[in-house]
Amino acid sequence: MSTLTTVLVANRGEIACRVMRTAKAMGLTTVAVHSAIDRDARHSREADIRVDLGGSKATDSYLQIDKLIAAAHASGAQAIHPGYGFLSENAGFARAIEAAGLIFLGPPASAIDAMGSKSAAKALRATAGVSRAHG
């Protein structure tokens, strides 16, 4: 695999800005995606590259997996960071990114699936040898 040089942040707002600041500090080129109404938002202005996803609602833009993958390919990004919320807990998103030949910068889809189920999470914790937290 080639060296990672460009990362698309599939989120908006402060979390996208924080991820991009860290990526830039690591020498990476950053790609912001935005809806029609977020064209001039801070996360868009701070990115090296910006891609318009269209739509004015999150369901028409930020939550459209096919549009995010197309934006990554169009911008030259090799990886997608989901940010927080939105798609960060979506195992299907992680799988779609990997199926498109890109890197998902987050936990593996299997871990996301396991964390979505309390019983699976407990079993995974036990298998990993992590003791139960007491509060």
Buried (B, 14 or more C-beta within 10 A) or exposed (E): EEEBEBBBBBBBBEBBBBBBEEBBEEEBBBBBBBBEEBEEBBBBEBBBBBBBBEBEEBEBBBBBBEBBBBBBBEBEBBBBBBBBEBBBBBBEBBBBBBEBEBBBBBBEBEBBBBBEEEEBBEEBBEEEEEEEEEE
